[in-house]
């Protein structure tokens, strides 16, 4: 049986067609790699490579085997990510128990939040009473219970979900039903419809305490197993009841509910979990998501962009981030621009009807455009990822489509790897996923300069003379869009991550739908077949090099819209 390690060795040799470069890429010496490939050929009984003193070439069996190696490594990477996602609480089954009244108001928001936050979690739901919920948590049959407040139990953690006021439930025609409010003491001698203590001890005790404060102990004549059945029995004229206000809505036929003259409140529902739970699904963060209910983002509908500045502090550095954003009812889209570009690269989205209704966020990265950075030398790819998280949190965006170009593509990749549960889809526009992608950023090594300003001057001239599509246009705006002091930190971190960060594994391991976009001038990138074999949608933009937003924006926007349109919208 072929091992994943062997497949990765062969992929490196097949793509490099040079044992020395392949060994360097694998961070190993050449002799063991050569021995491993010969052992693999003996194991398969097939010659995979044609070797000479000057060249290495794939044989026909080698070319066929390479495609299967791509599939094998992609499957291994998916398995690794799935295990990590399960450990982090993004995969698995979550069993929730809830009392009847929770289904009418609290649970729809809870389920919407969980589906949006952790769409790959399978939900299993049971209706039960509070006592069953507590027992289900303690014996492991439930992960989370939405039940009546359980009070102090060291084995459980209880977070209030909803406070409510009590109302008197009266049969239609009752003498007190015509008033605006009811004196609870006036009901002391009435026949009571009551929920037994065994079903919900804490809830029962709170209601008894309210009655005692009014000067009497209630004497139940009829017993119901839920508030729903309690109200139905009141509607039948069997007696009166005391219920939470929210449980009385919508009105029950035959029942009139009136507020108490002396208001009484209680914690009607709580989110309860085990105090010590080893399951990664049942964490405080998941419980908070349940308690929080449906997540709302703070954007407001608008046909155009709002231009604003976000004052932030990232890794101890003060930022004043120039931002363009608009609102909408669908899933938001976050754009991260490339080096030497700005947020304006993406505001043309307003002219494309396919994106109508989607909130859009674009901002100038620190070191670029109109954003003010307190320390440009602190800027690097990790810093840019932290900045993206800070902007998203400031704007109240939890889940989003992600689009990044070049430097922004690498930033987006690291952002998606850090928060895979937040990314609905990822369009990588020539962002770094392999060492060969550093043809611009590696100039910080190949063309050293005494300072950032000197390097930038030479960088501009080299791009101005480049035959690539839009390169001179890119070069002409660099003096106005880039802070020279930020270049070294950005470029050196891009080279370091590309050479040693195993970005390909990270990209292929993302759980969201992925597109890799590139200009036809870059169609010779060696890893494109590997991306396709791993299920990445390839988008080759005609008459284009590294800058599709300059060279061929209509095709770029059409491909992004078509790709994102295939992803279910959790807001719709």
C-alpha positions in Angstrom: 0.0 0.0 0.0 1.3 3.4 -1.0 1.8 5.8 2.0 1.0 9.5 1.9 4.6 10.3 2.5 5.6 8.4 -0.6 3.0 10.3 -2.7 4.3 13.6 -1.5 7.9 12.7 -2.3 6.9 11.7 -5.8 4.8 14.9 -6.3 7.8 17.0 -5.4 10.0 15.2 -7.9 7.4 15.1 -10.6 6.7 18.8 -10.4 10.3 19.9 -10.0 11.8 17.3 -12.5 15.0 17.7 -10.5 15.9 15.7 -7.5 18.0 18.4 -5.9 15.2 21.0 -6.0 12.7 18.5 -4.9 14.8 17.5 -1.9 15.2 21.2 -1.0 11.5 21.7 -1.3 10.9 18.7 1.0 13.7 19.9 3.4 15.6 16.7 3.2 18.9 15.6 1.5 18.9 14.2 -2.0 20.2 10.6 -1.5 17.3 9.5 0.8 14.8 11.0 -1.7 16.4 9.2 -4.6 16.3 5.9 -2.7 12.7 6.5 -1.7 11.6 7.0 -5.3 13.5 3.8 -6.5 11.9 1.9 -3.6 8.5 3.2 -4.8 9.1 2.1 -8.4 10.1 -1.4 -7.1 7.0 -1.5 -4.9 4.8 -0.6 -7.9 6.6 -2.7 -10.4 6.7 0.3 -12.8 9.2 2.9 -14.0 7.8 6.3 -13.0 10.7 8.5 -14.2 13.2 8.6 -17.1 16.5 9.6 -15.7 19.7 10.9 -17.4 22.7 12.8 -16.2 21.1 16.0 -17.3 17.3 15.6 -17.0 14.4 13.9 -15.3 11.1 13.2 -17.1 7.8 11.5 -16.3 7.0 8.2 -18.0 3.5 7.4 -19.0 2.9 5.3 -15.9 4.5 8.1 -13.9 2.0 10.7 -15.3 -0.9 8.4 -14.5 0.4 7.7 -11.0 0.9 11.5 -10.4 -2.8 12.2 -10.7 -3.5 9.5 -8.1 -0.9 10.9 -5.8 -2.6 14.3 -6.0 -5.9 12.6 -5.1 -4.2 10.7 -2.2 -2.6 13.7 -0.7 -5.7 15.8 -1.1 -7.8 13.1 0.7 -5.2 12.9 3.5 -5.3 16.7 3.9 -9.1 16.7 4.0 -8.9 13.9 6.7 -6.4 15.9 8.7 -8.6 19.0 8.5 -11.7 17.1 9.4 -10.0 15.7 12.5 -8.9 19.1 13.5 -12.3 20.6 12.8 -13.9 17.9 15.0 -11.4 18.6 17.8 -12.1 22.3 17.5 -15.9 21.7 17.7 -16.8 22.4 14.1 -17.8 18.9 13.2 -19.9 16.3 15.0 -23.3 15.8 16.6 -24.8 18.2 19.1 -27.8 16.9 21.1 -30.1 19.5 22.5 -33.0 19.0 24.9 -35.6 21.7 25.4 -38.8 22.3 27.2 -41.9 22.9 25.2 -42.1 26.7 25.5 -38.6 27.1 24.1 -39.7 25.9 20.7 -42.0 28.9 20.1 -39.5 31.6 20.5 -36.0 30.8 21.8 -35.1 27.7 19.7 -35.7 29.1 16.2 -33.1 31.8 16.9 -30.8 29.3 18.6 -30.9 26.9 15.6 -30.4 29.8 13.1 -27.3 30.9 15.0 -25.8 27.4 15.2 -26.5 26.7 11.5 -24.8 30.0 10.6 -21.9 29.6 13.0 -21.2 25.9 12.7 -23.0 24.6 9.6 -21.2 21.2 9.7 -22.6 20.3 13.1 -25.5 17.8 13.0 -28.2 18.9 15.4 -30.4 16.4 17.3 -33.3 17.8 19.3 -35.5 16.4 22.0 -38.6 17.8 23.7 -38.5 17.2 27.4 -39.2 18.7 30.8 -36.6 20.3 33.1 -36.1 17.2 35.3 -35.5 15.0 32.2 -33.1 17.7 30.9 -31.0 17.7 34.0 -30.9 13.9 34.1 -30.0 13.8 30.4 -27.1 16.1 30.9 -25.8 14.1 33.9 -26.0 10.8 32.2 -24.5 12.1 28.9 -27.6 11.7 26.7 -27.7 15.5 26.1 -25.0 18.0 25.3 -27.0 21.2 26.0 -30.4 21.7 27.6 -32.7 24.7 27.2 -34.8 24.3 30.3 -36.2 26.0 33.4 -33.5 27.6 35.5 -32.0 24.8 37.6 -30.4 26.7 40.4 -27.1 25.7 42.0 -25.7 22.4 41.0 -21.9 22.1 41.0 -22.2 19.5 38.2 -23.8 21.9 35.8 -23.3 25.3 34.4 -26.4 27.4 33.9 -26.5 30.6 31.8 -29.8 32.6 31.9 -31.3 32.8 28.4 -34.5 34.7 29.0 -36.0 36.6 32.0 -39.8 37.1 32.0 -42.6 38.5 34.0 -45.4 36.3 35.4 -49.0 36.8 34.3 -52.3 35.4 35.7 -54.0 33.0 33.2 -57.8 33.2 33.6 -60.7 31.5 31.9 -62.8 33.7 29.6 -65.7 35.2 31.7 -63.7 35.1 34.9 -64.7 38.0 37.2 -61.2 39.4 37.2 -60.6 39.0 33.5 -62.0 42.5 32.7 -59.4 44.4 34.6 -56.1 45.8 33.4 -54.2 43.9 36.1 -54.8 41.3 38.8 -54.1 41.3 42.5 -52.6 37.9 43.0 -54.0 37.6 46.5 -57.5 37.8 45.0 -56.8 34.3 43.4 -55.9 32.6 46.7 -59.0 30.6 46.9 -59.4 29.8 43.2 -58.9 26.3 41.8 -55.3 26.2 40.5 -53.9 24.4 37.4 -50.3 23.7 38.4 -47.2 22.0 37.0 -45.9 19.5 39.6 -42.5 20.1 41.3 -41.1 16.8 39.9 -41.2 18.2 36.4 -39.4 21.5 37.1 -38.3 21.9 40.7 -36.8 25.4 40.5 -39.6 26.8 38.4 -42.2 25.3 40.8 -40.4 26.8 43.8 -40.2 30.2 42.3 -44.0 30.3 41.6 -44.8 29.1 45.1 -42.5 31.8 46.5 -44.4 34.5 44.5 -47.7 33.2 45.9 -46.4 33.2 49.4 -45.3 36.8 49.1 -48.9 37.5 48.2 -50.0 35.9 51.4 -51.1 32.4 50.5 -50.0 28.9 49.5 -51.6 27.7 46.2 -53.6 24.5 46.4 -53.4 22.8 43.0 -56.6 21.0 41.9 -55.4 20.1 38.4 -51.9 19.1 37.2 -50.4 19.7 33.8 -47.1 18.4 32.4 -46.3 21.6 30.4 -47.3 25.2 30.2 -49.0 24.5 26.9 -51.3 22.0 28.5 -51.7 24.1 31.6 -53.1 27.0 29.4 -55.3 24.5 27.6 -56.8 23.3 30.9 -57.4 26.9 31.9 -59.1 27.5 28.6 -61.4 24.6 29.5 -62.5 26.5 32.6 -60.9 24.1 35.1 -59.1 26.8 37.0 -56.5 29.6 37.0 -52.8 29.5 36.4 -49.6 31.5 36.8 -47.4 31.5 33.6 -44.5 33.4 32.0 -45.8 36.2 29.7 -44.0 34.9 26.7 -45.7 31.5 27.1 -49.1 33.2 26.8 -48.3 34.4 23.3 -50.0 33.9 20.9 -53.3 34.0 22.9 -54.8 30.6 23.7 -58.5 30.2 22.9 -60.6 30.6 26.0 -57.7 32.1 28.1 -57.3 35.7 29.2 -53.9 36.7 30.6 -53.5 39.7 32.8 -50.3 41.2 34.4 -49.9 41.1 38.1 -50.5 44.3 40.0 -47.3 43.7 41.9 -44.9 42.6 39.1 -43.0 39.3 39.6 -40.1 38.2 37.4 -38.2 35.0 37.0 -35.5 33.5 34.9 -37.8 31.5 32.7 -35.2 29.7 30.5 -31.5 28.9 30.8 -28.9 27.2 28.7 -27.4 24.4 30.8 -24.4 22.2 30.2 -22.1 19.9 32.2 -19.5 21.8 34.2 -16.7 19.5 33.1 -17.4 18.3 29.6 -14.5 16.8 27.5 -16.4 17.2 24.2 -15.0 20.0 22.0 -18.5 20.6 20.8 -19.7 21.6 24.3 -17.6 24.6 25.0 -18.4 27.9 26.6 -18.2 29.4 23.1 -20.9 27.1 21.7 -23.0 27.8 24.8 -22.6 31.5 24.3 -23.7 31.1 20.7 -26.8 29.3 21.8 -27.5 31.9 24.5 -26.9 34.8 22.1 -29.3 33.4 19.5 -29.4 34.6 16.0 -26.2 36.5 15.1 -26.8 39.9 13.6 -24.3 41.9 11.6 -24.5 45.6 12.0 -24.6 46.8 8.5 -27.7 48.7 7.2 -29.2 48.3 3.7 -27.7 50.7 1.2 -27.3 50.9 -2.6 -23.9 52.6 -2.4 -20.7 52.6 -0.3 -20.2 54.4 3.0 -16.7 55.6 3.4 -15.5 55.6 7.0 -12.4 55.3 9.2 -12.0 52.6 11.9 -9.7 53.5 14.8 -8.2 50.3 16.0 -5.2 49.0 17.9 -3.6 45.8 16.5 -0.7 44.1 18.2 0.0 47.4 20.1 0.0 49.5 17.0 -2.5 52.3 16.5 -4.4 52.2 13.2 -6.8 54.5 11.4 -8.2 52.2 8.8 -9.8 53.7 5.7 -12.8 51.6 4.9 -15.5 51.3 2.2 -18.5 49.3 3.0 -22.2 48.9 2.1 -25.1 47.0 3.6 -27.4 44.3 2.4 -29.5 41.3 3.5 -27.3 38.5 2.0 -24.0 37.1 3.1 -21.2 39.7 3.4 -18.2 39.7 1.1 -14.8 40.8 2.4 -12.1 41.9 -0.2 -8.4 42.1 0.8 -6.3 43.9 -1.8 -2.8 43.2 -3.0 0.4 45.0 -2.4 0.4 48.4 -4.1 -3.4 48.3 -4.5 -6.3 49.8 -2.4 -9.9 49.2 -1.5 -11.0 51.1 -4.6 -10.0 48.1 -6.7 -13.2 46.4 -5.6 -15.8 49.2 -5.4 -16.9 48.5 -9.0 -18.8 45.6 -7.5 -21.7 48.1 -7.1 -22.1 48.1 -10.9 -22.6 44.3 -11.1 -26.2 43.2 -10.4 -25.2 39.7 -9.4 -23.9 41.1 -6.1 -27.0 43.1 -5.3 -28.0 42.7 -1.7 -24.6 41.6 -0.5 -22.9 43.7 2.2 -19.3 44.5 1.0 -16.3 45.4 3.0 -12.9 46.6 1.5 -10.3 48.6 3.3 -6.8 49.9 2.8 -4.3 47.5 4.5 -1.8 49.1 6.9 1.1 50.4 4.9 -1.2 51.1 1.9 -3.6 53.7 0.6 -5.3 56.1 3.1 -4.9 54.0 6.2 -2.7 55.5 8.8 -0.4 53.1 10.7 1.5 54.1 13.8 4.4 51.9 13.0 4.7 50.8 9.3 7.7 48.6 10.2 5.4 46.3 12.2 3.4 45.4 9.2 3.7 41.7 8.1 1.3 39.0 6.8 0.4 37.9 10.4 -0.2 41.6 11.3 -2.5 42.0 8.3 -4.4 38.9 9.4 -4.9 40.4 12.9 -6.0 43.6 11.2 -8.6 41.8 9.2 -10.0 40.1 12.3 -10.2 43.5 14.0 -12.0 45.1 11.1 -14.6 42.3 10.9 -15.2 42.4 14.6 -15.6 46.2 14.5 -18.2 46.0 11.7 -20.0 43.1 13.5 -19.4 40.5 10.6 -19.2 36.9 11.7 -19.4 34.8 8.5 -18.5 36.0 5.0 -17.3 35.3 1.5 -13.6 36.0 1.2 -11.7 37.4 -1.8 -8.0 38.2 -1.7 -5.5 39.2 -4.3 -1.7 38.6 -4.1 -0.6 39.9 -0.7 -4.3 40.0 0.2 -4.7 36.5 -1.1 -2.0 35.2 1.3 -3.6 37.3 4.1 -7.0 35.8 3.3 -5.5 32.2 3.2 -4.1 32.7 6.7 -7.3 34.3 7.9 -9.4 31.3 6.5 -7.0 28.8 8.2 -7.3 30.6 11.5 -11.1 31.0 11.4 -12.4 28.3 9.0 -15.9 28.3 10.5 -16.3 32.0 9.5 -15.5 31.7 5.8 -18.3 30.7 3.4 -16.1 30.6 0.3 -12.6 31.8 -0.7 -11.5 33.3 -4.1 -7.7 33.4 -4.1 -6.6 35.7 -6.9 -2.9 34.8 -7.5 -2.3 34.7 -3.8 0.8 32.8 -2.6 0.4 29.1 -2.2 3.9 28.0 -3.3 7.5 29.3 -3.5 7.1 30.1 -7.2 4.5 32.7 -6.4 7.2 35.1 -4.9 8.2 36.6 -8.3 7.4 40.1 -6.9 8.0 39.8 -3.1 11.3 37.8 -3.6 12.8 40.9 -5.1 13.4 42.0 -1.5 16.1 39.3 -1.5 17.2 39.4 -5.1 17.5 43.2 -5.3 18.6 44.3 -1.9 18.6 48.1 -1.1 19.8 50.2 1.7 16.3 51.4 2.7 12.7 51.1 1.7 12.6 54.2 -0.4 15.5 53.0 -2.5 14.0 49.6 -2.9 10.6 51.0 -3.9 12.2 53.2 -6.6 13.9 50.2 -8.2 10.8 48.0 -7.8 8.8 50.6 -9.7 11.2 50.7 -12.6 11.4 46.9 -12.9 7.6 46.7 -13.1 7.3 49.6 -15.5 9.5 47.7 -17.9 7.7 44.4 -17.4 5.9 42.9 -20.4 3.1 41.5 -18.2 -0.4 42.9 -18.6 -1.1 46.0 -16.5 2.4 45.9 -14.9 3.2 49.5 -16.0 -0.2 50.7 -14.7 0.5 49.0 -11.4 4.0 50.6 -11.2 2.7 54.1 -11.9 0.5 54.2 -8.8 2.9 52.6 -6.4 4.4 55.9 -5.1 0.9 57.1 -4.0 -0.3 53.8 -2.5 2.6 52.3 -0.6 4.5 53.3 2.5 8.2 52.5 1.8 8.8 51.6 5.5 6.2 48.8 5.3 7.7 47.0 2.3 10.4 44.9 4.0 8.1 43.4 6.7 5.4 42.6 4.1 7.7 41.1 1.5 10.0 39.2 3.9 7.0 37.6 5.6 5.5 36.6 2.2 8.7 34.9 1.2 9.1 33.2 4.5 5.6 31.8 4.5 5.8 30.8 0.8 9.1 28.9 1.3 8.5 27.3 4.7 4.8 27.7 5.6 3.4 24.7 3.7 0.8 27.0 2.2 -0.4 24.4 -0.4 -1.4 22.0 2.4 -3.2 24.9 4.2 -5.1 25.9 1.1 -6.1 22.4 0.1 -7.2 21.7 3.6 -9.7 24.5 3.9 -13.2 23.2 4.3 -14.9 25.9 2.3 -15.4 26.0 -1.5 -12.2 27.4 -3.1 -11.4 29.1 -6.4 -7.9 30.0 -7.6 -7.9 32.8 -10.2 -5.0 33.6 -12.4 -4.3 35.4 -15.7 -3.6 33.4 -18.8 0.0 34.8 -18.8 0.5 32.7 -15.6 -1.1 29.5 -16.9 2.2 27.7 -16.6 2.1 27.7 -12.8 3.3 24.1 -12.0 0.7 23.5 -9.2 -2.5 24.2 -11.2 -3.1 20.4 -11.9 -2.7 19.7 -8.2 -5.3 22.3 -7.3 -7.8 21.0 -9.9 -7.3 17.4 -8.7 -8.0 18.5 -5.1 -11.4 20.1 -6.1 -10.3 23.7 -6.4 -12.2 25.6 -9.1 -9.6 27.1 -11.5 -10.5 30.5 -13.1 -8.2 31.5 -15.9 -8.8 35.1 -16.9 -8.0 35.8 -20.6 -5.7 38.7 -21.7 -4.5 39.1 -18.2 -1.4 38.7 -16.0 -1.2 39.3 -12.3 -3.9 42.0 -12.1 -7.3 40.8 -13.4 -9.0 43.8 -11.8 -7.0 46.1 -14.1 -6.7 43.9 -17.3 -10.1 42.1 -17.5 -12.5 43.1 -14.7 -15.7 42.0 -16.5 -14.6 38.4 -16.7 -13.1 38.6 -13.1 -16.4 39.8 -11.7 -18.5 37.2 -13.7 -16.3 34.3 -12.4 -16.5 35.5 -8.8 -20.3 35.9 -9.0 -20.8 32.5 -10.6 -18.6 30.9 -7.9 -20.2 32.6 -4.9 -23.6 32.0 -6.3 -23.2 28.3 -5.9 -22.7 28.6 -2.2 -25.9 28.5 0.0 -26.6 31.9 1.6 -27.2 31.5 5.3 -28.9 34.9 5.4 -31.6 34.0 2.8 
